[in-house]
Amino acid sequence: MADVNASTVPSLRAPLDLPSALRECGVVALVVFALAFALVGFRIQDVPGGLDIRYRFHEVVAITAVGFVGRFAWILLRQGRPFPVAVTALPFGVALLAMLLGPLYAPAAKLERLLIFGDVVVNWLLALFTLGFGGRAAWMIWHAASTITPEAREARMDRIGAAVQNASRYIGPLLLGLALALPFMPFADRRVLDIATLVLTYVMLGWGLNIVVGLAGLLDLGYVAFYAVGAYSYALLALHFDLGFWTCLPFAGIMAAFAGILLGFPVLRLRGDYLAIVTLGFGEMVRIILLNWYKFTKGPDGLSGIPRPTFFGLPMTANPSEGEQTFHQFFGLEYSSVDRIIFLYFLILALAMVTNLFTLRIRKLPVGRAWEALREDEIACRSLGINPRNTKLTAFAIGAMFGGFGGAFFATRQGFISPESFTFIESAIILAIVVLGGMGSQIGVVFAAILLIGLPEFFRELQQYRMLAFGAAMVTIMVWRPRGLLAHREPTIRLEDARPKSASAKSGGQSP
Amino acid sequence: MSVPAARAASGENTLLSVEHLSIRFGGLVAVDDVSFTAGDRQITAIIGPNGAGKTTVFNCLTGFYKPTMGRLTLRHPQKGEFLLERMEGFQIARKAGVARTFQNIRLFPAMSVLENLIVAQHNMLMRASGYTVLGLFGSKIYKKAEKEAVELARYWLDRIGLTDRADSNAGNLAYGAQRRLEIARAMCTRPAMLCLDEPAAGLNPRESGELTRLLISIRDEEGIGVLLIEHHMDVVMGISDHVVVLDYGRKISDGSPQAVRDDPAVIRAYLGEEEEEDLPPEVARDLGDRGA
């Protein structure tokens, strides 16, 4: 097979420049060593009577070696020599996998003793990377296609994005159907539903932020502020005025929209990085106000006893207060604590769908097109008589409103809120969802939320590696697909029966 | 030159009159007491060497700069008079009907060609959609208005020959097509005056000829005034009804293309005849200091 490869892509088989390759590997190994020495080499441990440092130098050596070998494999692959990589990486990966899976099937063999690293997760990562490399090499041998150019890859990803976008007509309802059916699936226990609710909350927030970032192109790093305003609006209104969730929901949205306008005014003239910094500051300001205005918000103690939502006035409790009819009594059901979880799940599903339909609709309205035009070129917008101030403020207000709805839902779901829930990392995650999904792509946000929220929740056992994987995923996306996974924009309107010359219109997309 | 030649020039036919316009950036006087008029259904060209202040005048007219002094009056044939220097930038396009293009093309590159033209009709559509509220509920009025907007867009697409590219991204068009699209976009705002900042820049002779025909047809068929900054003298001399020449922020000549072409002040400005007493005083002083 190597011969096939050599004969079909001869141009790639330039003689291997071993010294420079080794030098490159050496540099990489040095960097890896420097990082690993500091990060992995020492570990502080709790021991009886204080803390102790444990040294893990053999792991540092192992990581450095992995860095060296991995880089060498990378170079070989880059230069179109997949054969040696496939031959070494695949068996090694399979062996690692066997050692990792060994304890499950053959505990007696004690294969796991042969593992390089002390930590299971690191071994798994290594196995996956090795298999990835080996698989890639095997793929290259098989197809003799060698590496494709970044442009070709970009074009291919664009086609995939376009295909998904086209298919979203079917995928959307399909996903919605799945989402509707989820609570009735046999595997849908409380944990699954909780995670699904959490994912949907972020989907909704992502869709809300998508209005501001994806459509209007205003980089907002303080979106969590509106989430907080919504949550506190609902909590305070409910606690002080004894109002129900459904009464408060619009108020929470209005308050958040108002906060959005409040933020919008001072930042009207700012763009890009400067806008991002001010919005970041705004997010922190809101959190710090909530933290310090003790009389109003109870500061770090948080607000507890926030009322739960009712089903058209029917509370979902086991022991209703005097004269109250509960959900299960009304429908003649056995009381089940899962009922409320399912109800909350459907509630956020409905809220998210409202957000989605609203966004899809408003994109096709003049204000939505003006947002996108503003993202493209503000000066041109002014020259066309579009009021940039009002347009930006509506974007901020409407984006914030959905954040507020999300916040009210969060408050009613948790029953307790404190400023700790509204830290910058939340804003960052929501923004990451929007960017990762592909700015402006509705279905992309869903996938990104599942990827960023759902998977880490399911893999909570992996603890500290969650954030590592999160970071790695973000960096990978930035390198490989800077415009997001499914960044493909469909025009909001098409010219019907554009002249039959449309053959050239089809290919038009590729011309420079 | 500072005599307000405003109304005398073309009587009732005046669309725009610029009187004593001055713009100062700190200590720099970019435009110094310029007065001229532009007629309705006429093509008025502003020419001059680089840095003469042509684009600055344009930016004043379209509300991107506030003039330090002077009065800019636009007589909209239907809506009456507007004092442009008192209006907020976007209102000039919205109310007074002044549309413009830019020296470096400013389309909405990631939006489709058709969308570019629909966005230009934003204000009409915004009203029709009940400021979004009615539009959200799918009102019939909005749908009808959107249909009309598409028809206007199609009309202009046919005129500029881009109908078959209507759904591709504006950023993917060839350079000349982008220039034409920008003009079509400006026309979709239904302006009373179209201001074009170097529309022929970077066009090849064939495209330049197409542009000339387009501008003449805009003047004759749409019946609006065109104000034009241009360096291509064949374009300017071929289509202008009236030429204003600026140099160092001052108006040095004003009249028909033929008159301007023969004006010694214009020839001097373009060819740089070295007569010290005719140079601006500070330049003359500089030259003197160097002991030339």
Chai-1 contact restraints between the chains, C-beta under 6 A:
chainA,res_idxA,chainB,res_idxB,connection_type,confidence,min_distance_angstrom,max_distance_angstrom,comment,restraint_id
A,R361,B,L136,contact,1.0,0.0,6.0,A-B,restraint_1
A,L365,B,S129,contact,1.0,0.0,6.0,A-B,restraint_2
A,L365,B,T132,contact,1.0,0.0,6.0,A-B,restraint_3
A,L365,B,G135,contact,1.0,0.0,6.0,A-B,restraint_4
A,P366,B,H122,contact,1.0,0.0,6.0,A-B,restraint_5
A,P366,B,L125,contact,1.0,0.0,6.0,A-B,restraint_6
A,P366,B,M126,contact,1.0,0.0,6.0,A-B,restraint_7
A,P366,B,S129,contact,1.0,0.0,6.0,A-B,restraint_8
A,V367,B,T132,contact,1.0,0.0,6.0,A-B,restraint_9
A,R369,B,V119,contact,1.0,0.0,6.0,A-B,restraint_10
A,A370,B,H122,contact,1.0,0.0,6.0,A-B,restraint_11
A,E372,B,M111,contact,1.0,0.0,6.0,A-B,restraint_12
A,A373,B,F108,contact,1.0,0.0,6.0,A-B,restraint_13
A,A373,B,V119,contact,1.0,0.0,6.0,A-B,restraint_14
A,E376,B,F108,contact,1.0,0.0,6.0,A-B,restraint_15
A,E376,B,A110,contact,1.0,0.0,6.0,A-B,restraint_16
A,D377,B,R106,contact,1.0,0.0,6.0,A-B,restraint_17
A,D377,B,F108,contact,1.0,0.0,6.0,A-B,restraint_18
A,I379,B,R106,contact,1.0,0.0,6.0,A-B,restraint_19
A,A380,B,R106,contact,1.0,0.0,6.0,A-B,restraint_20
A,R382,B,G89,contact,1.0,0.0,6.0,A-B,restraint_21
A,R382,B,F90,contact,1.0,0.0,6.0,A-B,restraint_22
A,S383,B,A93,contact,1.0,0.0,6.0,A-B,restraint_23
A,S383,B,R100,contact,1.0,0.0,6.0,A-B,restraint_24
A,L384,B,A93,contact,1.0,0.0,6.0,A-B,restraint_25
A,L384,B,A120,contact,1.0,0.0,6.0,A-B,restraint_26
A,L384,B,T189,contact,1.0,0.0,6.0,A-B,restraint_27
A,G385,B,F90,contact,1.0,0.0,6.0,A-B,restraint_28
A,G385,B,A93,contact,1.0,0.0,6.0,A-B,restraint_29
A,G385,B,R94,contact,1.0,0.0,6.0,A-B,restraint_30
A,G385,B,N123,contact,1.0,0.0,6.0,A-B,restraint_31
A,I386,B,H122,contact,1.0,0.0,6.0,A-B,restraint_32
A,N387,B,F90,contact,1.0,0.0,6.0,A-B,restraint_33
A,P491,B,S112,contact,1.0,0.0,6.0,A-B,restraint_34
A,P491,B,E115,contact,1.0,0.0,6.0,A-B,restraint_35
A,P491,B,D167,contact,1.0,0.0,6.0,A-B,restraint_36
A,R494,B,D167,contact,1.0,0.0,6.0,A-B,restraint_37
A,L495,B,L114,contact,1.0,0.0,6.0,A-B,restraint_38
A,L495,B,A166,contact,1.0,0.0,6.0,A-B,restraint_39
A,A498,B,T163,contact,1.0,0.0,6.0,A-B,restraint_40
A,A498,B,D164,contact,1.0,0.0,6.0,A-B,restraint_41
A,A498,B,A166,contact,1.0,0.0,6.0,A-B,restraint_42
A,R499,B,T163,contact,1.0,0.0,6.0,A-B,restraint_43
A,R499,B,D164,contact,1.0,0.0,6.0,A-B,restraint_44
A,K501,B,D164,contact,1.0,0.0,6.0,A-B,restraint_45
A,S502,B,D164,contact,1.0,0.0,6.0,A-B,restraint_46
A,S504,B,D164,contact,1.0,0.0,6.0,A-B,restraint_47
A,A505,B,D164,contact,1.0,0.0,6.0,A-B,restraint_48
A,A505,B,R165,contact,1.0,0.0,6.0,A-B,restraint_49
A,G508,B,R165,contact,1.0,0.0,6.0,A-B,restraint_50
A,G508,B,S168,contact,1.0,0.0,6.0,A-B,restraint_51
A,G509,B,S168,contact,1.0,0.0,6.0,A-B,restraint_52
A,S511,B,N172,contact,1.0,0.0,6.0,A-B,restraint_53
